Amino acid sequence: MSRVALKALVRGVIVAVFALAVSSCSGSKEDAANRYLTSGIALYEEGELSKASVELRNALQIDPKLANAYYYLGLISEKEQNWKALYKNLSKVEQLDSNHVDAKIKLGYLLLLAKQSDSALEKADFILAVDKDNPEAYAIKASAYLQKDLFDVAMEYINKAIAHKGDSAEIKAIKVSIMHRLGNTEDALAYLSDVIATEPSNMNLLLLRAELNQDINRTDAVESDYRALIRNNPDEKAFYLKLAKLLHDSGEQDQALAVLRDYLQRDPKDTQVRMAVVELITQNDASAGDKMLNDYIAADGKNAELRFYRIDRLMASGKQSEVMGELDGIIAGNYERQDTSRAKAFKAELLLGDGEREAALALVNDILKTDNNFEQALLVRAHYHTLADDIDSAVSDLRVVLRNNPESEQALVMLANAYLSSGSSQLADDTFRKVLDINPGNVHAAVPVIQSLLEKKDIDRSERVLEAALSRSPDNDILLSILAQIKVSKKDFEGGKKIISQIVANGKNPSFSHYLAGRTLQAEGDCRGAIDQYKQALTQNPELSRALEGLSLCFVELKRESDLATYLREFRASNPKNMMALSVLASVYGRQGNTDAAVATLEEGLAQDATWVQGYTALASTYRAAKDPTSAIQSLERGLVALPESALLKTLLASSYERSGDKAKAMQLYEEVLAANPNHEGVINNLASLLTDDFSSPENIKRAVKLTERFASSSHPYFIDSYAWALIKSGNPAAADPLLVRAIQMEPSAPIFYYHRGVGLRDIGKLSEAKKVLLMAKEKANKSDPLLQRINDALNNF
């Protein structure tokens, strides 16, 4: 054989061996992945969840497309009650195997837990297309329609589930819930008792029966079920706590304590139950409760949670000096580092509240030296930065908190308020809504979101947010007062009065109750009655400015402006620090045409307090109303001498310069405000308009686009228009048109939107449509509006 032939043969043998090796490896990879998968499933069924997880992940390392490995990882997440991981794993199963019915069933139930009934219905319909008459799919549909309050439809589907071998206790429990919601509670209880007879130890069924009996106030039956649950699950603390609460609410204090003490015999060191015992004792005898807690702490000296519980009780009693002593005891004691850091952060927050800012900062920085991610310390430091008007530093600390804990409600609320302080209302609104996604009952987030919706006149959505918040905080005066005001605005006066009665019964804020009563009477047209209520509100709380505003409007409505002036002067004499009275009094004089008296009144306030911002703004408004723009500008300029960093005064002065034609000075002031508050949306909007219309250059237009691109999804039509106009000026009218269509839908009477859209359509080449839109702009423009000339110029160019 020649050397060439020999080389070819050797080369062929090597290739064949390599191909065989690859083939063999490929087969062994598949076998190895399946071995890991099989082992993982077996370990899962034996209850070895950690080991099962390792085996399943090993399988996915070899074959990332093993849908069943993700499914069993999902089942492990379910047992660990890690719902996010469960959803993530099931979604991966669905992605890899769209016909995996079991995964879709679990996803359907998860969607129901998230109150996403429409999405759950879609999953159920897909399952039924793949697996006709699947009982779980029918049960999902029944639950979804139950969530939608379509009880008859829900009953139809749950009966289908049961008819197709859906005889599990869980499916029958859904039928019980539907019967109850239909009003057939007695039948529901009878049916449920039959189901429980077949599974007497089923925890979920007993809990459901307890819930139904509680709804119809059968306390004895509820107690019986909780005692059965305790017998069947003697180590389940939650049942002892539920039974103790039931007995406490029924006035059976001794029995409630006995239940909690029964549990403590099983676990004498359980902190939560010991705190519950202290709470029960405290309700009858506060000093006995304190003694019990002190005894617990003496016997369990290293239990930091009991110490922090004592601190909370001291705070509630207003004993801050004792709180400081407790905190110092924890800081100096031999506790875990996390507990001493928590105590330091708590102390820092108290120091901040007392005005000792630098001492507070030193304390939190000491914590962050050893743990730069400690949440409470970062929150306190963010608060420090907010008080110092260093919004960027506050936001930076809050973002660290949220990177580690994306669902920190406190951090999100603080971040939203920081955005508000910097003038970025859209970012603030989005952040408040994130809080409500986590907890619909968070009052600090619900109130600004509701107010934002009310400003947009979206009453229905505001009421939905309000109802969700009230379901968690039914006695919250702030939420109730907003609901009362919504009722009044809708002329549901009886509904408003009922809510006001509830606020009065709470007794927490009598002055506000009088204010709301005044609002209701004013809306009904009874201004005399409203004035009496407003006066009572102001007697109890002279700082309630809304009551002063309402009272003033009522006096004006009754044409009793001289009486109002007399009242305000007397009110001011009794409350010499109340500057609001001067503002209102000046506005009364202004309406009477007495500019000199209005100016003198405001000057009186500014002589008392040269940093009274509203005094300068009211003075400028008074001069503008008197057709004296020069004096209005001088008032704002004078204000900036006293308050050189005031963003409000700078913004108002810039706007005044714009109106007077001094665009360069206006732009300079807008730039100053933006340098200090880069997210101030109102200033961004005004500055962008100057850049596009008055200082137009390729660089300025490019900057205007960059500044306003944040407005693409804004709820403010004028902000959307500014972005769209910058796009048109930059040569991108096609991108601007859908934005302008949206702005017009939101504010159909604004001629500027039609003008901008007409110019954009012309630049695109849609001349006929452009002309129609420009003619609409002309029709909507006021004859004295300078915009009319620009509209005519655009029309003349066709």
C-alpha positions in Angstrom: 0.0 0.0 0.0 1.4 3.4 -1.0 2.2 6.0 1.7 -0.6 8.3 0.3 -3.1 5.4 0.5 -2.0 4.6 4.0 -2.4 8.2 5.2 -5.9 8.3 3.7 -6.9 5.1 5.4 -5.5 6.3 8.8 -7.3 9.6 8.3 -10.6 7.7 7.6 -10.2 5.5 10.6 -9.6 8.6 12.8 -12.7 10.4 11.4 -14.8 7.2 11.9 -13.5 6.8 15.5 -14.2 10.5 16.2 -17.7 10.3 14.7 -18.4 7.2 16.8 -17.1 9.0 19.9 -19.3 12.0 19.3 -22.3 9.8 18.7 -21.6 7.9 21.8 -21.2 11.1 23.8 -24.4 12.5 22.4 -26.3 9.4 23.5 -24.7 9.4 27.0 -25.6 13.1 27.4 -29.2 12.3 26.8 -29.0 9.3 29.1 -27.2 11.3 31.8 -29.8 14.1 31.7 -32.7 11.5 32.0 -30.9 9.8 34.8 -30.6 13.1 36.8 -34.3 13.8 35.9 -35.5 10.4 37.1 -33.4 10.7 40.3 -34.8 14.2 40.9 -38.4 13.1 40.5 -37.8 10.1 42.9 -36.2 12.3 45.5 -39.1 14.8 45.2 -41.6 12.0 45.8 -39.6 10.9 48.8 -39.7 14.5 50.2 -36.0 15.2 49.7 -36.6 18.6 48.2 -33.0 20.0 48.4 -31.5 16.9 46.9 -34.2 16.7 44.3 -33.5 20.3 43.3 -29.8 19.6 42.8 -30.5 16.6 40.6 -33.0 18.5 38.5 -30.6 21.4 38.0 -27.9 18.9 37.0 -30.3 17.6 34.3 -30.9 21.1 33.0 -27.1 21.7 32.9 -26.9 18.9 30.4 -30.2 19.5 28.6 -31.7 23.0 29.2 -34.8 22.0 27.2 -36.1 19.4 29.7 -39.6 20.7 30.4 -40.3 18.2 33.1 -37.2 19.2 35.1 -38.6 22.8 35.2 -42.0 21.3 36.2 -40.6 19.5 39.2 -38.6 22.5 40.2 -41.9 24.3 40.1 -43.5 21.7 42.4 -40.6 22.2 44.8 -41.1 25.9 44.7 -44.8 25.3 45.4 -44.0 23.2 48.5 -41.6 26.0 49.7 -44.4 28.6 49.0 -42.0 30.5 46.7 -44.7 31.7 44.3 -42.4 33.8 42.1 -40.2 30.8 41.5 -43.2 28.6 40.9 -44.6 31.0 38.2 -41.1 31.4 36.6 -40.6 27.6 36.4 -44.1 26.9 35.1 -43.8 29.6 32.5 -40.5 27.9 31.3 -42.4 24.6 31.1 -45.1 26.3 29.0 -42.4 27.8 26.7 -40.7 24.4 26.1 -43.9 22.3 26.0 -47.0 24.2 25.1 -49.2 21.2 25.6 -48.0 20.5 29.2 -51.5 20.3 30.8 -50.4 20.0 34.4 -48.2 23.1 34.2 -51.1 25.1 32.6 -53.5 24.0 35.3 -51.1 25.2 38.0 -50.5 28.5 36.1 -54.3 28.9 35.9 -54.7 28.6 39.7 -51.7 31.0 40.2 -53.4 33.6 37.9 -56.5 33.3 40.0 -54.5 34.0 43.1 -53.2 37.1 41.4 -56.8 38.1 40.5 -56.1 37.8 36.8 -59.3 36.0 36.0 -59.2 36.7 32.2 -55.8 35.2 31.8 -56.9 32.2 33.9 -59.8 31.7 31.6 -57.4 31.7 28.6 -55.4 28.9 30.2 -58.5 26.9 31.0 -59.7 27.2 27.4 -56.4 26.0 26.1 -56.4 23.0 28.4 -59.9 22.1 27.3 -58.8 22.3 23.6 -56.0 19.8 24.4 -57.8 17.7 27.0 -61.5 17.8 26.5 -63.6 17.9 29.7 -60.6 18.3 32.0 -62.2 18.8 35.4 -59.4 21.1 36.7 -59.9 23.4 33.7 -63.6 23.6 34.4 -62.8 24.4 38.1 -60.5 27.2 36.9 -63.3 28.6 34.8 -65.7 28.4 37.7 -63.2 30.2 40.0 -62.6 32.9 37.4 -66.3 33.6 36.9 -66.7 33.5 40.7 -64.1 36.3 40.8 -66.1 38.2 38.2 -69.3 37.8 40.4 -71.0 35.8 37.7 -72.2 33.2 40.1 -74.6 31.3 37.8 -72.0 30.8 35.2 -69.5 29.8 37.8 -72.0 27.2 39.1 -72.5 25.8 35.6 -68.7 25.2 35.2 -68.2 23.7 38.7 -71.0 21.2 38.1 -69.2 20.2 34.8 -66.0 19.7 36.8 -67.7 17.4 39.3 -69.6 15.6 36.5 -66.3 14.8 34.8 -64.7 13.0 37.8 -63.7 16.2 39.5 -64.6 14.8 42.8 -61.6 16.2 44.8 -62.3 18.0 48.0 -60.7 21.2 46.5 -63.2 21.2 43.6 -66.1 20.6 45.9 -64.9 23.5 48.1 -65.2 25.8 45.0 -68.8 24.8 44.7 -69.3 25.6 48.4 -67.9 29.1 47.8 -70.2 29.7 44.8 -73.3 28.5 46.8 -72.4 30.8 49.6 -71.9 33.8 47.2 -75.3 33.0 45.7 -76.8 33.4 49.1 -77.4 29.7 49.8 -75.2 29.6 52.8 -77.2 27.0 54.7 -77.1 24.6 51.7 -73.4 25.3 51.3 -72.7 24.4 54.9 -74.7 21.2 54.6 -72.9 20.2 51.4 -69.5 21.1 53.0 -70.3 19.0 56.1 -70.9 16.0 53.8 -67.6 16.6 52.1 -65.8 16.9 55.5 -67.4 13.6 56.6 -65.3 11.9 53.9 -62.2 13.8 54.8 -62.6 14.8 58.5 -58.9 15.9 58.9 -58.8 18.1 55.7 -57.4 21.4 57.0 -58.7 23.5 54.1 -62.2 22.2 54.3 -62.4 22.9 58.1 -61.0 26.4 57.5 -63.6 27.1 54.8 -66.4 26.0 57.1 -65.1 28.2 59.9 -65.0 31.1 57.4 -68.6 30.5 56.3 -69.9 30.2 59.9 -68.0 33.4 60.8 -69.8 35.2 57.9 -73.2 34.3 59.5 -72.0 35.0 63.1 -72.1 31.4 64.3 -69.3 31.8 66.8 -69.8 28.4 68.5 -69.5 26.6 65.2 -66.3 28.6 64.3 -64.8 27.8 67.7 -65.6 24.1 67.2 -63.8 24.0 63.9 -60.7 25.8 65.2 -60.5 23.4 68.1 -60.8 20.5 65.6 -58.0 22.1 63.6 -55.8 22.4 66.7 -56.5 18.7 67.6 -55.5 17.6 64.1 -52.5 20.0 63.9 -51.3 20.5 67.5 -48.1 22.3 66.4 -49.8 24.8 64.0 -49.5 28.1 65.8 -51.8 30.0 63.4 -54.8 28.0 64.6 -54.2 28.9 68.3 -53.8 32.6 67.3 -57.1 32.5 65.3 -59.0 30.8 68.0 -57.6 33.3 70.6 -58.7 36.2 68.5 -62.2 34.7 68.0 -62.6 34.3 71.8 -61.2 37.7 72.5 -63.6 39.3 70.0 -66.4 37.4 71.7 -65.4 38.9 75.1 -64.0 35.6 76.3 -60.6 37.0 77.5 -59.7 34.3 80.0 -60.4 31.5 77.4 -58.4 33.4 74.8 -55.4 33.6 77.2 -55.9 29.9 78.1 -55.6 28.9 74.4 -52.3 30.9 74.0 -50.9 29.5 77.2 -51.7 26.0 75.9 -49.5 26.7 72.9 -46.7 28.1 75.1 -46.7 24.7 76.9 -45.6 23.2 73.6 -43.2 26.0 72.7 -42.5 28.3 75.8 -40.1 30.5 73.9 -42.3 31.4 70.9 -42.0 35.2 70.7 -45.1 35.9 68.7 -47.4 34.1 71.1 -45.8 35.7 74.1 -46.4 39.1 72.6 -50.0 38.1 71.9 -50.4 37.2 75.6 -49.0 40.6 76.6 -51.5 42.3 74.3 -54.4 40.5 75.8 -53.4 41.2 79.4 -52.7 44.9 78.5 -56.3 45.4 77.3 -57.5 44.7 80.9 -54.6 46.0 82.8 -51.7 48.0 81.1 -49.4 47.7 84.1 -49.9 43.9 84.3 -49.1 43.7 80.6 -45.9 45.7 81.1 -45.0 43.4 84.0 -45.6 40.3 82.0 -43.4 41.6 79.2 -40.7 42.6 81.6 -40.8 39.1 83.1 -40.5 37.5 79.6 -37.5 39.7 78.8 -35.8 38.9 82.2 -36.2 35.2 81.5 -35.0 35.5 77.8 -32.5 38.4 78.0 -31.0 37.7 74.5 -34.3 37.9 72.7 -34.0 41.1 70.7 -37.6 40.9 69.3 -39.1 41.2 72.8 -36.9 44.2 73.4 -38.0 45.9 70.2 -41.6 45.0 71.0 -41.1 46.9 74.4 -39.7 49.8 72.4 -42.8 49.9 70.2 -45.0 50.0 73.3 -43.0 52.8 74.8 -43.2 54.8 71.5 -46.9 54.3 71.4 -47.1 55.8 75.0 -44.9 58.8 73.9 -42.0 57.8 76.2 -39.2 58.6 73.8 -36.6 59.2 76.5 -37.2 55.6 77.7 -37.0 54.4 74.1 -33.6 55.9 73.8 -32.5 54.1 76.9 -33.8 50.8 75.5 -32.0 51.3 72.2 -28.7 52.2 73.9 -29.1 49.0 76.0 -29.4 46.9 72.8 -26.5 48.8 71.1 -24.3 48.2 74.1 -25.5 44.6 74.8 -24.3 41.3 73.5 -26.8 40.9 70.7 -26.5 39.8 67.1 -24.9 42.4 64.8 -28.2 42.7 62.8 -30.1 43.6 66.0 -27.5 46.2 67.2 -27.6 47.8 63.7 -31.4 47.9 63.7 -31.2 49.6 67.1 -28.7 52.2 65.8 -30.9 52.8 62.7 -34.0 53.3 64.9 -32.0 55.7 67.2 -30.8 57.6 64.1 -34.3 58.1 62.9 -35.4 59.5 66.3 -32.4 61.8 66.2 -33.3 63.0 62.8 -36.8 63.7 64.0 -35.4 65.8 66.9 -33.3 67.9 64.4 -30.0 66.3 65.3 -29.2 65.6 61.7 -25.4 65.2 61.9 -25.6 62.8 64.9 -28.1 60.7 62.9 -25.9 60.7 59.8 -22.8 59.6 61.9 -24.8 56.7 63.4 -26.1 55.4 60.0 -22.7 55.8 58.4 -21.2 53.7 61.2 -23.7 50.9 60.4 -23.0 51.2 56.7 -19.2 50.8 57.2 -19.7 47.2 58.2 -22.8 46.5 56.0 -23.3 48.9 53.1 -26.6 47.3 52.2 -28.3 47.5 55.6 -31.8 48.5 54.7 -33.0 50.5 57.7 -29.7 52.5 57.7 -30.1 53.3 54.0 -33.7 54.4 54.5 -32.6 56.8 57.4 -29.8 58.2 55.3 -32.2 58.7 52.4 -34.5 60.6 54.8 -31.5 62.7 55.9 -30.7 63.6 52.2 -34.3 64.4 51.5 -34.4 66.9 54.5 -31.2 68.4 53.1 -32.9 68.8 49.6 -30.2 66.5 48.2 -32.7 64.5 46.2 -30.1 62.7 44.0 -28.3 61.2 47.0 -31.6 60.2 48.5 -32.6 58.5 45.3 -29.2 56.7 45.1 -29.7 55.2 48.6 -33.2 54.2 47.9 -32.2 52.4 44.7 -29.7 50.3 46.6 -32.5 49.3 49.0 -34.8 48.4 46.1 -32.1 46.5 44.3 -31.8 44.2 47.3 -35.5 44.3 48.2 -37.7 45.3 45.2 -40.9 45.1 47.3 -39.8 47.5 50.1 -42.9 49.6 50.4 -41.2 52.2 52.5 -38.4 52.7 50.0 -40.8 52.9 47.1 -43.0 55.5 48.9 -39.9 57.5 49.8 -38.7 57.3 46.2 -42.0 58.5 44.9 -42.0 61.4 47.2 -38.4 62.2 46.2 -39.6 62.3 42.6 -42.4 64.6 43.6 -39.9 66.9 45.3 -37.9 67.1 42.1 -41.0 67.9 40.0 -41.2 64.5 38.3 -44.8 63.8 38.9 -45.1 61.0 36.2 -42.2 59.0 37.8 -43.8 59.6 41.2 -47.2 58.3 40.0 -45.6 55.2 38.4 -43.7 54.4 41.7 -46.8 54.9 43.9 -48.6 52.4 41.6 -45.8 49.9 42.1 -46.5 50.1 45.9 -50.2 49.4 45.3 -49.3 46.4 43.2 -47.5 45.0 46.2 -50.1 46.2 48.8 -53.3 47.8 47.7 -53.9 48.9 51.3 -50.8 51.2 51.5 -52.4 54.5 52.4 -49.2 56.5 51.7 -49.3 55.3 48.1 -53.1 55.1 47.6 -53.8 58.7 48.5 -51.5 60.3 45.8 -52.6 57.8 43.2 -56.3 58.5 44.0 -55.6 62.3 43.9 -53.8 61.9 40.5 -56.8 60.0 39.1 -59.2 62.6 40.4 -57.2 65.4 38.8 -57.7 63.5 35.5 -61.4 63.2 36.3 -61.1 59.4 36.3 -63.6 58.9 39.1 -64.3 55.2 38.4 -60.6 54.1 38.7 -60.1 56.4 41.7 -63.0 54.7 43.5 -61.6 51.2 42.7 -58.2 52.1 44.2 -60.0 53.6 47.2 -62.2 50.6 47.8 -59.1 48.3 47.6 -57.3 50.5 50.1 -60.3 50.6 52.4 -60.7 46.9 52.3 -57.3 46.7 54.1 -57.8 49.9 56.3 -61.5 50.3 56.8 -61.3 53.0 59.5 -58.6 55.1 57.9 -59.8 58.7 58.2 -57.8 59.9 55.2 -59.3 57.4 52.8 -62.8 57.9 54.3 -62.5 61.6 53.8 -61.5 61.2 50.2 -64.4 58.8 49.6 -66.8 61.3 51.3 -65.6 64.1 49.0 -66.0 61.8 45.9 -69.6 61.1 47.0 -70.3 64.8 47.4 -68.7 65.6 44.0 -71.1 63.0 42.5 -74.0 64.7 44.4 -74.5 61.5 46.5 -75.1 63.7 49.6 -76.6 60.9 51.7 -73.7 58.6 50.9 -71.3 61.4 51.9 -73.1 62.1 55.1 -72.9 58.4 56.1 -69.2 58.3 55.6 -68.8 61.6 57.6 -70.8 60.0 60.4 -68.3 57.1 60.3 -65.4 59.6 60.6 -67.1 61.3 63.5 -67.6 58.0 65.2 -63.9 57.2 64.9 -63.4 60.5 66.8 -59.8 60.9 65.6 -60.1 64.2 63.8 -63.2 66.3 64.8 -62.0 69.4 63.0 -61.8 67.5 59.7 -65.2 66.1 60.3 -66.6 69.6 60.5 -64.7 70.5 57.4 -66.3 67.6 55.5 -69.7 68.5 56.8 -69.2 72.0 55.5 -68.1 70.7 52.1 -71.3 68.6 51.9 -73.6 71.5 52.9 -71.8 73.8 50.5 -72.3 71.3 47.6 -76.0 71.1 48.5 -76.2 74.9 48.3 -76.5 75.5 52.0 -73.7 78.1 52.3 -75.0 79.4 55.7 -74.9 76.0 57.3 -71.5 75.3 55.6 -70.0 78.5 57.1 -71.0 77.4 60.6 -69.3 74.0 60.1 -66.2 75.6 58.6 -65.9 78.0 61.6 -66.1 75.1 64.0 -63.4 73.3 62.1 -61.2 76.4 62.2 -61.8 76.9 66.0 -60.5 73.4 66.6 -57.7 73.6 64.0 -56.8 77.1 62.8 -54.2 75.6 60.3 -56.9 73.7 58.3 -56.5 75.9 55.2 -59.1 74.1 53.2 -61.8 75.1 55.7 -60.7 78.7 55.4 -60.9 78.4 51.6 -64.4 76.9 51.7 -65.6 79.5 54.2 -64.3 82.3 52.0 -66.0 80.9 48.9 -69.3 80.6 50.8 -69.1 84.2 52.0 -68.4 85.3 48.4 -71.3 83.1 47.1 -73.6 84.9 49.6 -72.2 88.3 48.5 -71.0 88.9 52.1 -67.4 89.9 51.2 -67.3 92.7 53.9 -68.4 90.1 56.5 -65.6 87.8 55.3 -63.0 90.6 55.6 -64.2 91.2 59.1 -64.0 87.5 60.0 -60.5 87.2 58.5 -59.2 90.2 60.3 -60.5 88.7 63.6 -59.2 85.3 62.8 -55.8 86.8 62.0 -55.8 88.6 65.3 -56.4 85.3 67.1 -53.9 83.4 65.0 -51.1 85.9 64.2 -48.9 83.2 62.6 -51.5 82.1 60.2 -50.4 83.5 56.8 -53.2 81.8 54.9 -55.7 84.3 56.3 -53.7 87.2 54.8 -53.7 85.5 51.3 -57.4 85.0 51.4 -58.0 88.5 52.7 -55.8 89.9 49.9 -57.8 88.0 47.3 -61.0 89.4 48.8 -59.7 92.9 48.4 -58.5 92.0 44.8 -62.0 90.8 43.8 -63.4 94.1 45.2 -60.9 96.0 42.9 -59.0 97.4 45.9 -55.5 96.6 44.7 -53.9 98.9 47.3 -55.6 97.1 50.2 -54.6 93.7 48.7 -51.0 94.8 48.4 -50.9 96.3 51.8 -52.3 93.0 53.3 -49.6 90.9 51.6 -46.9 93.4 52.6 -48.0 93.0 56.2 -47.3 89.3 56.0 -43.9 89.8 54.2 -42.8 92.3 56.9 -43.6 89.6 59.4 -41.8 86.8 57.5 -39.6 87.7 54.5 -39.3 84.0 53.5 -43.1 83.7 53.0 -43.0 82.3 49.4 -46.8 82.4 48.9 -46.7 86.1 49.8 -44.5 86.9 46.8 -46.5 84.7 44.5 -49.8 86.2 45.7 -48.3 89.7 45.3 -47.4 88.9 41.7 -50.9 87.6 41.0 -52.4 90.7 42.5 -50.4 93.0 40.2 -51.1 90.8 37.2 -54.8 91.0 37.9 -54.4 94.8 38.1 -52.7 94.7 34.6 -49.4 95.7 36.1 -47.0 93.0 34.7 -43.9 95.1 35.6 -44.7 95.2 39.3 -45.6 91.4 39.2 -42.1 90.7 37.8 -40.5 92.9 40.4 -42.4 91.1 43.2 -41.0 87.7 42.1 -37.5 89.2 41.6 -37.7 90.5 45.2 -38.8 87.1 46.4 -35.7 85.6 44.8 -33.5 88.0 46.7 -35.0 86.6 50.0 -35.1 83.0 48.7 -32.4 82.6 46.1 -32.8 78.9 45.7 -36.6 78.8 45.4 -37.5 76.7 42.4 -41.1 77.9 42.5 -40.2 81.6 42.4 -37.7 81.0 39.6 -40.2 79.0 37.6 -42.9 81.7 38.0 -40.5 84.5 37.2 -39.3 82.6 34.1 -42.9 82.3 32.9 -43.4 86.0 33.6 -40.3 86.8 31.5 -41.7 84.7 28.7 -45.0 86.5 28.7 -43.2 89.9 28.7 -41.0 88.7 25.7 -37.7 88.4 27.6 -37.1 84.8 26.4 -33.4 84.8 27.2 -33.9 85.6 30.9 -36.7 83.0 31.0 -34.4 80.3 29.5 -31.6 81.2 32.0 -33.9 80.7 35.0 -35.3 77.4 33.6 -31.7 76.2 33.2 -31.0 77.0 36.8 -34.0 75.2 38.1 -33.2 72.2 35.9 -29.6 72.1 37.1 -30.9 71.7 40.7 -33.9 69.5 39.8 -33.1 67.5 36.6 -36.5 65.8 36.7 -38.7 68.9 37.0 -41.2 68.0 34.3 -42.9 71.4 34.1 -39.6 73.2 33.6 -38.5 70.6 31.1 -41.7 71.2 29.1 -41.2 75.0 29.1 -37.5 74.9 28.3 -38.1 72.5 25.4 -40.7 74.9 24.0 -38.2 77.7 24.1 -35.5 75.5 22.5 -37.8 74.5 19.6 -39.6 77.8 19.0 -37.5 80.7 20.1 -33.9 79.4 20.1 -34.2 76.9 17.3 -30.9 75.4 16.1 -30.0 71.8 15.2 -28.3 71.4 18.6 -31.2 72.9 20.6 -33.8 70.9 18.8 -31.8 67.7 19.4 -31.6 68.6 23.1 -35.4 69.3 23.2 -36.0 65.8 21.8 -33.7 64.3 24.5 -35.3 66.3 27.3 -38.9 65.5 26.3 -38.6 61.8 25.3 -39.7 60.9 28.8 -43.1 62.4 27.9 -43.8 59.6 25.3 -46.1 57.8 27.8 -47.2 60.8 29.8 -50.7 61.3 31.0 -50.3 65.1 30.4 -51.4 66.1 26.9 -49.2 69.2 26.8 -46.1 67.3 27.7 -46.9 64.8 24.9 -47.3 67.7 22.5 -43.9 69.1 23.5 -42.2 65.8 22.6 -44.1 65.5 19.4 -43.3 69.0 18.3 -39.6 68.5 19.0 -39.7 65.3 16.9 -41.4 67.3 14.0 -38.8 70.0 14.3 -36.0 67.4 14.3 -37.3 65.9 11.0 -39.2 62.9 12.4 -42.9 63.8 11.9 -44.0 60.2 11.3 -43.0 59.3 14.9 -44.8 62.5 16.2 -48.2 61.8 14.6 -49.5 59.0 16.8 -48.4 61.1 19.9 -50.4 64.1 18.7 -53.4 61.9 17.9 -53.3 60.8 21.6 -52.9 64.4 22.9 -55.9 65.5 20.8 -58.0 62.6 22.2 -57.0 63.7 25.7 -57.6 67.5 25.1 -59.7 67.9 22.0 -60.2 71.7 22.5 -56.5 72.7 22.3 -55.8 74.4 18.9 -52.0 74.1 19.4 -52.2 70.3 19.1 -54.1 70.5 15.8 -51.6 73.1 14.5 -48.6 70.9 15.3 -50.3 67.8 13.8 -51.2 69.7 10.7 -47.5 70.8 10.2 -46.4 67.2 10.9 -48.8 65.8 8.3 -47.7 68.4 5.8 -44.0 67.4 6.3 -45.0 63.7 5.9 -46.6 64.6 2.6 -50.3 64.0 3.6 -51.3 67.4 2.3 -55.1 66.9 2.1 -55.3 65.6 5.7 -52.9 68.3 6.9 -55.1 71.0 5.5 -58.2 69.6 7.2 -56.4 69.4 10.6 -55.1 73.0 10.2 -58.6 74.2 9.4 -59.7 72.6 12.6 -56.9 74.4 14.5 -58.1 77.7 13.0 -61.7 77.0 14.0 -60.7 76.2 17.6 -58.2 79.2 18.0 -59.4 82.4 19.7 -59.3 85.4 17.4 -56.8 87.2 19.7 -54.5 84.1 20.0 -51.1 84.8 18.4 -51.2 81.2 17.3 -53.9 82.1 14.7 -51.3 83.9 12.5 -49.0 80.8 12.5 -52.0 78.7 11.5 -52.8 81.1 8.6 -49.2 81.1 7.5 -49.2 77.3 7.4 -52.4 77.2 5.4 -51.1 79.8 2.9 -48.1 77.5 2.2 -50.3 74.9 0.5 
